[in-house]
């Protein structure tokens, strides 16, 4: 007796009922898998991008907004701060490294970040081709940007003011691409990076002014050149401490005694995930309840099936089939529903992840890994098998209560 073949035929005879049970299982699996995958990948991305950054110094405002705009490049900046004043903070012996960051312009929706080579070194980004920028209006392009926009070495970019492609064009200044970065799995993949001086020069030229620093240099006014330099602004300073003493003293001092703001990425991101966690946990429980309902549906379906097929089962027993074989037959029908529901659910979750990746790429230039299967997915599979097994085993026990002669004589 081919148990697998018989199980498949029995399932197909009640396609609507079994299809509903499978669909319920698939929806529960799809929701849980999607939530866990998105949560895990976002957590990895957020953790990876703040690694080595203990504090962000920027304009007064929302600390979370400052973190999101300066590190993750997914929000508008809180404003600008004086570069000289921000740089004076780095004289503190507790500060090991401070990376200046200036944002505000974009190209085709991708952000231009003014900084220096330490920004690239911080993320351990490597060049796939070309060279690092050496002078203003040269830039290197993140791997995802280069692929999406089909950019290459030597291309010139006319950027826009603002953080979307609809901003006013900087018609008097163009950037020259000198290098393309390798894929780094960090925010740097989604950026165009240029020296700080590029950002300053572009905005000076767009204000119908000549380059102030160059003009003062030509007129041999070193004291006025220094004054002009002191008026330069940046968006934020990304700070790394030498030891925990910096964390205990510097942020409070900045927030109390300056017109700048010090935000701690670890604290703000943990707070963000704590707020999101309530909604995520609620969705997880809802999905788990859907899977349980699917298990109940499997139980009811097989229980009714056993009652309807009681004569068939008695006949099979009279022809030599053992009760354990019939028990396994019903058990397989339940397991088939669980396993098919699981793989259909994984497909649903990946379709959802694909849609979210497209929406995220358009708004935040972040992509999810669609092919990433984790231990969570294995646990979901085991849970589906377990629930299906219990749901199928309970009605299948009725096989052992069938009285062959009595059942056959009743027909």
N, C-alpha and C positions, 0 to 999 in steps of 0.2 A: 504493500500500500504506500503510494507516494503522498506522504503527509503534507509536504510543502505545496504540491499541486492542488490538493483538495482544499487546503486552507485558502489559497488564492482564489479558487472558484467560489468558495463559500463567501468570501469578502465581496466578490464582484456581484453576487446575487442580491446583495443589499447595499448597492453602491451609494444611495442617497444617505442612508443612516451612517454607514461607515465613513463616507466622505465628510459628513458633518463632524464626526469625532476627530478625523484626521485634520480637518481645517482648524478646529478649536485648539488641538495640540500644536499645530504649526503657528498659529497666532501667538500663543503663549511663549513658545520657544523663540519666535522671531522678535518679540518685544524684549524679552530678557536678554537675548544675545546682542541685540542692537544697543541696549542701554549699557550692558557690561563692556562691550567693545568700544563704544564712544567714550565712556567714562575712563577706561584704561588708557586709551590712546591720548585723550586730552590731558590726563594726569601726567603721562610720560612726557608730552610736549611741554606742558607748563613747568614741570620739574626740571627738564633738560635745559630750558631757556633761562631759568633763573640761577642755574648752577654757577657758583663763583661770584654772584652779585648779592651782597649783603644789604645794601642800602641804595636808594635812588633819591637824588636831590633835584628838586624842580620847583616850579612856581606853586604858590599856595592854591589849595583846592582839594579835590577828592584824592586821598592817597591811592585808592584802587585805580582811579582813572590815570594817575601818574604812572603807576606800574604797568598798566595795560598799554598805554601809549608809548612809553619809553623802552620797555623790554619786548613786549609781544607785538607792538605796532598794530593794535586792533581797536584803538580809540583815539579821539582827538586829544591833543596835548592840553594840559592845564594852563599853559602859557609859556613865556620865556623867562630866563634868568640871566643876570649879568655874568658873562664868562669869567671876568677877572675876580669877581666876588666868589663865584663857585670854585675857581681854581685855588683861591686862598685856603679853602678847607683842606686841600690835599697836603698842606704843610704839617698837619697833625700827624705825629709819629705813629698813631694807631691805624692810619690808612696805608694800605699796601699798594692799591691801584685805583685810579679814577679815570673812567673813559667818558669823554664828552660826546654828547649826542645832540644833533640838531635835525628836527623833522619839520615838515610843513609843505613840501612839494612832492609831486608824483609824476609818473610817466605811465600812461595807459592803465591807471588805477593802482600801480605798484609804487610803493613809497621810496623816495630818495632819502637816504640817511647820511647826513654829514657827520664824519667822525675822523678817526685816524687809524693807522694800521693795527693799533692795540685792540680795536673793536673786532677785527677779523681774527687776530690771534687769540682773543678770548674764547671765541667759538671753535677754535682749532680748525678753521676752514682752510682748505687747500685749493690752489689754482688748478682748474682743469685745462685751461689754455690761456696764453697771454701773460701779462705782467700786472703787478699791483699799480695803482695810481701813484704818480710822483709829483703832480702839480695840480692846481685848481682846474676844474672842469674836465678832469679825467675821472673815470669811474670803473668799478668792477661790478659785475652783475651776478646775482644769485642764480643757482642752477635752474630752479623752477621758473624764474622769470625769463631766463634765456630760452628755455625750451618752449614755454607758452607763447612768447612773442617772437620766437625765431630770430633772436639777436645773435650777432657775431662780433668778433674783434674788428674794430675800425668803424663800426656803425656810430652815427651821431644821433643824439636824442634831444628833442625839443620838449622840455618838461612843462608841467602845468603848476600853477599856484594852487595850493590846497591838496587834499588827500584823495581826490577822485579825478577821473579823466575829464570831467566837465569844467575844471578850473580854468582860469585865464592863462593863456600860453605865455611863457617867457621867450618872446620872439628875438631878443637881442643876445641870448646866451644859449649855447648848445653844449651837451656833454659828449665826450669821446669815450667809447668803450675800449679799455686797455686790457681787460681780463674777464674771464668767465670762471666762476667758482665751481668746484665739484659739489655733488650732492652732500649735504651736511646733516640732514634731518633736524634742522633747527630753524628759527625765524629768519636766519640769514639767507636761506634759500629763496625767500620771497622778497628780497630787498635789492635796491641799487645803492651801492655805497660809494661815497665820494669824500674828498677832504672837507673839513669844516669851512675852509676858505672859499670853496665853491659856492656854498649856500650864501655866504655873506656877499660875495661878488655878484651873484645872480640878482639878488634883491637890490643891491646898490645900483646896478645897471638898469634894472627895471624901473627904478625911481628917477630915471633920466639924469643920474649923477655918474661922474667918472669914478673910477676906483679910488676912494678916499686915501687909502694907504699909499698907493702908487703916487698919487698927486703930491702928498705931503713929503714923500721920499724924494721926489724930483726937486721940490722947493727947499730940501734940506732943513726940515723942521722936525728933528727927532723927538722933541718934547710933545709936539702936537700929534705926531704919529703914535706915540705911546698913549696919549689921551684918547685917540680914536680907537685904538686897540681895546682900551678899557671899556669902551662903550659897546663892544660886540656882545651878542647874546647867543645863548644856546638853549635847547629845550630841557636837557637834563644831564646829570652826571651819574654814571653807574659806578658805585664804590664797592671795593672789597677791603675788609678789615684784616689787620695783621693778627689780631687776637680778640677774644670776646670783650675785652675792656672797651674797645671802640664801639661795640654794639650798645654797651651800657651808658656811655657818656655822650657820644657825638650826636645821635639823632635828637635827643632832648635839647642839647645846646643849639642846634640849628633851628629847631621849631620855636624855641623861646627867644633867641637873641638875633635872629636874622629875618629878612622878609622872604626867605625861602622855606621850602617844606622838605622834610626828610621822611621817606616812606620805606618800610621794611617789606620786601617782596614775600618772604616766607609767611609772615603774619597775614598779609592781605590776601594772598592766594589761598591759604588755609581757611580764612574767613569766607572767601567766595565759594569754595568747595563745600563748606559746612552749610551755607545757604542753599546751594544747589542740591546737596545730599538729601534734604527732606523730600523734594519732589522726585528725585531719582529712586529713593527707597519706596515711595508710594507706588510708582510705576512698576517696580520689581514685584511688589506684593500683588498688584493687580494681575500681572502676567502669570505669577505663580498660581493664583486662584483660577485663571483661565485654563492652565494645564490640569489642575485638580478637577475642574468641571469636565474637561476632556476625558480624564480618567473615569469619572462617574458615568459619562456617556458611553464609554467602552464597556463598563460593567453592565449597564442597563441593556445595551445592544446584545452582548453575548448571553446575558441572562434570558432575554426574550428569545434569542436564537436557540438556546438550549431547549426551552419549552416547546418551541415550534418544531424543532428537529428531534424530538425525543424518540419518535418512532424510527426515524432514520438511524439514530445512534444505536437503538436496540437491535435493529436489523444488522448493522455493521458488527455488533458484538456477537450476534448469532452466526455470522459468517466467518468468525475467527479473529476479528480485531480485538485487541486487549483494551482494557479500560485505561491503562497508562497511555496507549497510543491516542485514544480519543481525548484524553486530558491534554496531551501535548498538542493535538490538533487545535483545540480551542485556545490554548495558551499562545500558539503561534499567530492565530488571528489577531489577538490583542497586541502582541509584540510587533506585528507588521504595521498596525495602525500607529503605534508609538514611534517606530523607527522611520516610517515614511513621513510622519508628522514632524519629526526632528529635522530631517534633511530638507523638507519643504520650508520649515521655519528658518533654518540657516540661510536658505535662498532668499526668503523674505527679508531677513535682517541685512543681508548683503545688498539687496536692492535698495533698502532704506538707507544704508550706509553710502551707497553710490549717490543717491539723491542728496543726502546731507553733505557729501563731499563736494558736489557741484555747487550747492548753495553756499557752503563755507568758502570754497575757492573764489567765488564771485565777490563775496562780502569781506572775507578775512584772509583770503589767499592761503587757506590751510586745506590740506588734503588728508583723507583718511586712508589707511591701508586696508583694502578690501579683502585681501587674501590672508590676512593675519588670523589664524585660529589659535586660541589660547587654551590653557587648562580649564578656564571657565566653560568653554564650549564642551569639553569632555565631561565635566561635571553635569552640565545640562543634559547631555546624552544619557549618562547613567541615571539621572533623575527620571527622564522619559521612559527608559527601559524599566526602571523600578516601579513607577506608577502604572505603566501598562501591564506589567507582570502581575501586580496585586489585583488590578481591575479585572484581568482575565482569569486569574487563578481562583478567585472567590466563586464565580458562577461555574467554573469548570469542575469544581468539587462535586457538583450535582451528577456528574457522570457515574460516580460510585454509588449513587442512590437509585439508579435506574434498575427496575425489575424487568428483565428481558421478556419473560413469558407473559407477564401482566400487561406490559406495554404493547406487545405484538397482538395480543388477544383483544385489546381495546379497539383496534383499527378494523 
